[in-house]
Amino acid sequence: MKIVATGPGIMSEFVRAVGATVRGRFIDIPESKGAGYITGFSWGSDLRMMIRNYYLNEAVFVEWTNESIDKQDHVAFRLSGIFPSLTQPGEKLSPEQANVLICRQLVSSLITMPSNTIFGSVTIGVSRNYLYQLFGHIDHPVVVSVLEAEDTFVLETGISPQIINTASEMLHQSVPESLESHYYKLRCEELLCYTFALLMQRDAVPMSKMHMADIKAIYAIKHHLQSHLAEPPSIAALARDAGMSEPKLRKLFRQTFGKGVFEFYQSARMQEAARLLKEKHLAVSEVGYQLGFTNLSHFSRVFEEHMGIKPKKYSAI
């Protein structure tokens, strides 16, 4: 299903297209299309938050154009995959990838919602002035880059246990309705604090301007790495396919993800190894060979470096 929306009315278009119902501040997904809801709050023009906690049976592609956003100086924070699953064990639904995406709000936005995927995310839009009030006192190069960036940029990082805990508490809050707005504003700022704490763990990389073509190319490289975990990446081949020089690729990739290409690849490899051990209950040797390791001792060392425990012990936990 494709939804084309212009102006600020993206949610009304989404409601109409999927046949959702509006219940106060909640938009409920009909059973015929999936399950769950969308809700949110707005605290003036400086701070707003949208909570997505649902899944769809049919894929949805949204093309959104809102020229009024171009006149605003806002930064968007999308915290994805942070809520507990909506489904029961055995249901064939995939969680969305857990990460935090930070970017300037753009005139045009393309949003893809794959079918049979659980969306558990919080999206926060914050004015630059409000961010300065909260974090302008922090003298850290990555934080300063986010606060002062004039050009288009994208940063992505992982999530922390603190973000998961705060998100879970938001779903099960029990304050009176008259206090909800204040409660969620505090939680919203708390999530921003934990996000900036993650940014402060990153090495300083000078922020370079990124065109949309650069962003698409960098994310195509990310997708390639995650889709070919048994194949060590070739920087030369990736740069050639992306149509950029190797130094530019290395710089923009590290700027975006806070890791070099091979470091990102190895981390993704070990996360998949952990998933195969824990969820699929595969043997350590099977996981190692499946991820391209020919030496199981080497696989065990790399896994321990990333996860802090040997794979055999991890699978037994």
TANORKA-V98490 format. One record per backbone hydrogen bond with DSSP energy under -0.5 kcal/mol. NH is the residue of the N-H (numbers start at 0). CO is the residue of the C=O. If there is no record, write none. Layout:
{{NH | CO} {NH | CO}}
//
This chain:
{{2 | 60} {4 | 2} {4 | 62} {6 | 64} {8 | 5} {12 | 8} {13 | 9} {14 | 10} {15 | 11} {16 | 12} {17 | 13} {18 | 14} {19 | 14} {20 | 27} {22 | 20} {22 | 25} {25 | 22} {26 | 37} {27 | 20} {27 | 25} {28 | 35} {32 | 29} {33 | 29} {34 | 54} {36 | 52} {37 | 26} {38 | 50} {39 | 24} {40 | 48} {42 | 46} {43 | 41} {45 | 42} {46 | 42} {47 | 124} {48 | 40} {49 | 122} {50 | 38} {51 | 49} {51 | 120} {52 | 36} {52 | 50} {53 | 118} {54 | 34} {55 | 116} {56 | 32} {57 | 32} {59 | 112} {60 | 0} {61 | 110} {62 | 2} {62 | 60} {63 | 61} {63 | 108} {64 | 4} {65 | 106} {68 | 65} {69 | 65} {69 | 66} {70 | 67} {71 | 68} {73 | 71} {74 | 125} {75 | 102} {76 | 123} {77 | 100} {78 | 76} {78 | 121} {79 | 77} {79 | 98} {81 | 119} {82 | 119} {90 | 87} {92 | 90} {93 | 115} {95 | 117} {98 | 79} {98 | 96} {99 | 156} {100 | 77} {101 | 154} {102 | 75} {103 | 152} {104 | 73} {108 | 63} {110 | 61} {110 | 108} {112 | 59} {113 | 111} {115 | 55} {116 | 113} {117 | 93} {118 | 53} {118 | 116} {119 | 117} {120 | 51} {121 | 78} {122 | 49} {123 | 76} {123 | 121} {124 | 47} {125 | 74} {125 | 123} {126 | 45} {127 | 72} {130 | 126} {131 | 127} {132 | 128} {133 | 129} {134 | 130} {135 | 131} {137 | 134} {138 | 136} {139 | 137} {143 | 139} {144 | 140} {145 | 141} {146 | 142} {147 | 143} {148 | 144} {154 | 101} {155 | 255} {156 | 99} {163 | 159} {164 | 160} {165 | 161} {166 | 162} {167 | 163} {168 | 164} {169 | 165} {170 | 166} {171 | 167} {172 | 169} {178 | 175} {179 | 175} {179 | 176} {182 | 178} {183 | 179} {184 | 180} {185 | 181} {186 | 182} {187 | 183} {188 | 184} {189 | 185} {190 | 186} {191 | 187} {192 | 188} {193 | 189} {194 | 190} {195 | 191} {196 | 192} {197 | 193} {198 | 194} {199 | 195} {200 | 197} {201 | 198} {207 | 205} {209 | 151} {214 | 210} {215 | 211} {216 | 212} {217 | 213} {218 | 214} {219 | 215} {220 | 216} {221 | 217} {222 | 218} {223 | 219} {224 | 220} {225 | 221} {226 | 222} {227 | 223} {227 | 224} {230 | 227} {231 | 229} {234 | 232} {237 | 233} {238 | 234} {239 | 235} {240 | 236} {241 | 237} {242 | 238} {242 | 239} {243 | 238} {248 | 244} {249 | 245} {250 | 246} {251 | 247} {252 | 248} {253 | 249} {254 | 250} {255 | 251} {256 | 252} {257 | 253} {263 | 259} {264 | 260} {265 | 261} {266 | 262} {267 | 263} {268 | 264} {269 | 265} {270 | 266} {271 | 267} {272 | 268} {273 | 269} {274 | 270} {275 | 271} {276 | 272} {277 | 273} {278 | 274} {279 | 274} {281 | 275} {286 | 282} {287 | 283} {288 | 284} {289 | 285} {290 | 286} {291 | 288} {292 | 287} {295 | 293} {298 | 294} {299 | 295} {300 | 296} {301 | 297} {302 | 298} {303 | 299} {304 | 300} {305 | 301} {306 | 302} {307 | 303} {313 | 309} {314 | 310} {315 | 311} {316 | 312} {316 | 313}}
//
